[in-house]
Amino acid sequence: VEAKQRLGLPPGAWAIGLVGRLEPVKRPDLFLTAMSLVAQQARDARFVIAGDGKMEQDVRELTQALGLLQRTHILGHREDVFDVLRALDTFVLSSDHEGLPMTLLEAMYLQVPVVARAVGGITDVIEDRRNGILVRTAEARDLADACLGLRNADRQHLTSAAARQVSDHFSA
């Protein structure tokens, strides 16, 4: 609750976020398009984007074009990534390609439910529906449906398994 308040999120909001560089490969455009679909079905949904990069202006323009300006918190570069992640109810990785993203491991360790595209090293960490949700397409509808489905899933089971996975296999 405190982490959400520090980001200016309303009490009771369902916070869905993207944390990372705003570069084409990270697909912030896909994230926002999917969130526009989520917004149609979840009035309490709020969206958080933390990071900077060459697509920062594009992200701001697309947020406005999709009518999400009032529901989206574009935070820019942050040094307090753990605090941003702790404020989220769902962490989304919409990238076209990834190695092994540190933010994925951090979100899992902090027991933030994860929806991620099944690309690169993500599939080495996420076991679909066991410790997160994998999306196997680049379709905004599929990403949105995964987020909406996760909202009603057994989140405690997923997040506990995710934290164990990171602790057992990826901690320093």
Secondary structure as UniProt FT lines:
FT   HELIX           2..6
FT   TURN            7..8
FT   TURN            11..12
FT   STRAND          14..19
FT   HELIX           24..26
FT   HELIX           28..41
FT   TURN            43..44
FT   STRAND          45..50
FT   TURN            54..55
FT   HELIX           56..65
FT   TURN            66..67
FT   HELIX           69..71
FT   STRAND          72..76
FT   HELIX           81..86
FT   STRAND          90..93
FT   HELIX           102..109
FT   TURN            110..111
FT   STRAND          114..117
FT   TURN            120..121
FT   HELIX           122..125
FT   TURN            129..131
FT   STRAND          132..135
FT   HELIX           140..151
FT   HELIX           155..169
//
